[in-house]
Amino acid sequence: MMRDHRVRILSNAPETLTYWRLRVRLSETIAIRPGQFVMARTREQWEPIWRRALVIYRAEEHAEGMDLEFLYKVLGRGTALLSRQRPGDELEMLGPLGNGFPHDADPDAEALLISGGIGLPALYLLAEALARDGRAVRLFHGEPTVEPERPLPFLDDFARVLEPEAITLATEDGSRGFPGLVTEAVEAYLERTRPGRAVLYACGPTPMLRRVAEIAAQRRLPAYVSLEARMACGFGVCLGCAVKTQFASEHMPHYRRVCAEGPIFRAEEVIWDEL
Ligand SMILES: Cc1cc2nc3c(=O)[nH]c(=O)nc-3n(C[C@H](O)[C@H](O)[C@H](O)COP(=O)(O)OP(=O)(O)OC[C@H]3O[C@@H](n4cnc5c(N)ncnc54)[C@H](O)[C@@H]3O)c2cc1C
C-alpha cells in the first residue's frame, strides 16, 4: 500500500559514466509489483519542490526490513541533488506507486523484455518474477554507445536471473553487441525464431516504445509499455501526467493518469501521435 517511507541511504555512487546506483534501507517490508515506482525527495528539500519519480529496480528482504535499489541518470536539478546525498542521509519515498506489469499476461508465451537507456530498471523485478515462475525470458537492452572496456554492471544483475545468452545488448554505433537500435535487434530475433506466442514488455524513450507497439501490432503479439511522463504528485491528484488513450472510462473520457492508471499500458491503448 502507498505510504511515505523515510529511508536511509546505504550507498549512492556512479556505476558508469551515465548511471548511478542508489541503495536504501526501509525498516519494514512492503509488497512491490514489478514496474512500480516511488516519488523521492531529500529531507528538508524546498527546491525543487516536486519529488522525482524513480522506478524500483531491485528489492531484497532481510531481518531488519528491506533494501531497495534504484538506477538513475543525472539530468537536472532533482537528480543532481539526489547524487549529492551520502550514505547515512535520509530520503522520503512515497510509494509504491503505479500499476506494475502484469507478469502472468500469457503464462505459456516467451517474455521479451525490451529497454532503452534508463528504461532498464523498470524490467529487473519483472525478469526476476518471470524467471522464478520458470518462464522463458529474454532481455534486449539498447544504448547509444558503450565504451568497449567499461562493463555495464547492471547487465550482470540480469545475468544472475536470466541465461547469459538470453541477454542482448544493442548499441546504435555498434561499439558493443548488436549494431543498431534495440528494436531492430528484437525484430531480427522475431524474424529468426518466429515464436508462436510471445509477450513484449518495454520501457524506454517514447520513439522506442512506439516502434515496439508497431512491431507487436504487425505480429499480433500483446505488448505492455511503461510510459514516462513528467509528474508532480505521483498518485493521481494533480492530473499533470494524463495521456490520451483509445478507450474512454466513466471518470476520465479517453484520458489516463500515467502515475495512477499507468505507468504501464497495453501498447494498443496509447495514441502515439498525442504523446
Ligand atoms: C514512472 C517513472 C519512473 C521513472 N524512473 C526513473 C528511474 O528509475 N531512473 C531515472 O533516472 N529516471 C526515472 N524517471 C525519470 C525521472 O523521474 C526524471 O529523469 C527526473 O524527474 C528528472 O528530474 P531532474 O530534476 O533531474 O530534471 P529536470 O530539471 O526536471 O529536467 C531535466 C531534463 O530532463 C527532462 N525530464 C525530466 N523529467 C522527465 C521525465 N519524467 N521524462 C522525460 N524527460 C524528463 C526535462 O525535460 C529536462 O530536459 C522516471 C519517470 C517516471 C515517470
The ligand as an SDF file (V2000), in Angstrom:
LIG
                    3D

 53 58  0  0  0  0  0  0  0  0999 V2000
    7.1720    6.3530  -13.5400 C   0  0  0  0  0  0  0  0  0  0  0  0
    8.5530    6.9340  -13.7670 C   0  0  0  0  0  0  0  0  0  0  0  0
    9.6640    6.2370  -13.3270 C   0  0  0  0  0  0  0  0  0  0  0  0
   10.9420    6.7720  -13.5390 C   0  0  0  0  0  0  0  0  0  0  0  0
   12.0120    6.0410  -13.1030 N   0  0  0  0  0  0  0  0  0  0  0  0
   13.2630    6.5290  -13.2960 C   0  0  0  0  0  0  0  0  0  0  0  0
   14.4110    5.7960  -12.8780 C   0  0  0  0  0  0  0  0  0  0  0  0
   14.3010    4.7020  -12.3240 O   0  0  0  0  0  0  0  0  0  0  0  0
   15.6330    6.3470  -13.0960 N   0  0  0  0  0  0  0  0  0  0  0  0
   15.7770    7.5760  -13.7010 C   0  0  0  0  0  0  0  0  0  0  0  0
   16.9060    8.0320  -13.8850 O   0  0  0  0  0  0  0  0  0  0  0  0
   14.7180    8.2750  -14.1190 N   0  0  0  0  0  0  0  0  0  0  0  0
   13.4660    7.7930  -13.9240 C   0  0  0  0  0  0  0  0  0  0  0  0
   12.3870    8.5290  -14.3370 N   0  0  0  0  0  0  0  0  0  0  0  0
   12.6100    9.8570  -14.9180 C   0  0  0  0  0  0  0  0  0  0  0  0
   12.9270   10.8140  -13.7730 C   0  0  0  0  0  0  0  0  0  0  0  0
   11.8170   10.9460  -12.9250 O   0  0  0  0  0  0  0  0  0  0  0  0
   13.3300   12.1660  -14.3720 C   0  0  0  0  0  0  0  0  0  0  0  0
   14.5090   11.9860  -15.0820 O   0  0  0  0  0  0  0  0  0  0  0  0
   13.5640   13.1520  -13.2720 C   0  0  0  0  0  0  0  0  0  0  0  0
   12.2990   13.5610  -12.7990 O   0  0  0  0  0  0  0  0  0  0  0  0
   14.3520   14.3230  -13.7760 C   0  0  0  0  0  0  0  0  0  0  0  0
   14.3860   15.2580  -12.7210 O   0  0  0  0  0  0  0  0  0  0  0  0
   15.5070   16.3730  -12.6540 P   0  0  0  0  0  0  0  0  0  0  0  0
   15.1080   17.3530  -11.6160 O   0  0  0  0  0  0  0  0  0  0  0  0
   16.8520   15.7550  -12.5460 O   0  0  0  0  0  0  0  0  0  0  0  0
   15.4500   17.0180  -14.0790 O   0  0  0  0  0  0  0  0  0  0  0  0
   14.6330   18.3210  -14.5040 P   0  0  0  0  0  0  0  0  0  0  0  0
   15.4370   19.5390  -14.1570 O   0  0  0  0  0  0  0  0  0  0  0  0
   13.2250   18.2520  -14.0080 O   0  0  0  0  0  0  0  0  0  0  0  0
   14.6700   18.0790  -16.0790 O   0  0  0  0  0  0  0  0  0  0  0  0
   15.9210   17.9070  -16.7640 C   0  0  0  0  0  0  0  0  0  0  0  0
   15.6390   17.4070  -18.1680 C   0  0  0  0  0  0  0  0  0  0  0  0
   15.0180   16.1140  -18.1380 O   0  0  0  0  0  0  0  0  0  0  0  0
   13.7580   16.1290  -18.7960 C   0  0  0  0  0  0  0  0  0  0  0  0
   12.8420   15.3170  -17.9540 N   0  0  0  0  0  0  0  0  0  0  0  0
   12.5790   15.4820  -16.6620 C   0  0  0  0  0  0  0  0  0  0  0  0
   11.7060   14.5670  -16.2130 N   0  0  0  0  0  0  0  0  0  0  0  0
   11.4020   13.7950  -17.2520 C   0  0  0  0  0  0  0  0  0  0  0  0
   10.5420   12.6730  -17.4430 C   0  0  0  0  0  0  0  0  0  0  0  0
    9.8120   12.1520  -16.4640 N   0  0  0  0  0  0  0  0  0  0  0  0
   10.5000   12.1430  -18.6700 N   0  0  0  0  0  0  0  0  0  0  0  0
   11.2180   12.6490  -19.6790 C   0  0  0  0  0  0  0  0  0  0  0  0
   12.0490   13.6900  -19.5690 N   0  0  0  0  0  0  0  0  0  0  0  0
   12.1400   14.2620  -18.3780 C   0  0  0  0  0  0  0  0  0  0  0  0
   13.3570   17.5720  -18.8330 C   0  0  0  0  0  0  0  0  0  0  0  0
   12.5330   17.8610  -19.9440 O   0  0  0  0  0  0  0  0  0  0  0  0
   14.6780   18.2850  -18.9510 C   0  0  0  0  0  0  0  0  0  0  0  0
   15.1290   18.3210  -20.2740 O   0  0  0  0  0  0  0  0  0  0  0  0
   11.1000    8.0230  -14.1600 C   0  0  0  0  0  0  0  0  0  0  0  0
    9.9740    8.7350  -14.5840 C   0  0  0  0  0  0  0  0  0  0  0  0
    8.7180    8.1910  -14.4050 C   0  0  0  0  0  0  0  0  0  0  0  0
    7.5090    8.9660  -14.8530 C   0  0  0  0  0  0  0  0  0  0  0  0
  1  2  1  0
  2  3  1  0
  2 52  2  0
  3  4  2  0
  4  5  1  0
  4 50  1  0
  5  6  2  0
  6  7  1  0
  6 13  1  0
  7  8  2  0
  7  9  1  0
  9 10  1  0
 10 11  2  0
 10 12  1  0
 12 13  2  0
 13 14  1  0
 14 15  1  0
 14 50  1  0
 15 16  1  0
 16 17  1  0
 16 18  1  0
 18 19  1  0
 18 20  1  0
 20 21  1  0
 20 22  1  0
 22 23  1  0
 23 24  1  0
 24 25  2  0
 24 26  1  0
 24 27  1  0
 27 28  1  0
 28 29  2  0
 28 30  1  0
 28 31  1  0
 31 32  1  0
 32 33  1  0
 33 34  1  0
 33 48  1  0
 34 35  1  0
 35 36  1  0
 35 46  1  0
 36 37  1  0
 36 45  1  0
 37 38  2  0
 38 39  1  0
 39 40  1  0
 39 45  2  0
 40 41  1  0
 40 42  2  0
 42 43  1  0
 43 44  2  0
 44 45  1  0
 46 47  1  0
 46 48  1  0
 48 49  1  0
 50 51  2  0
 51 52  1  0
 52 53  1  0
M  END
$$$$
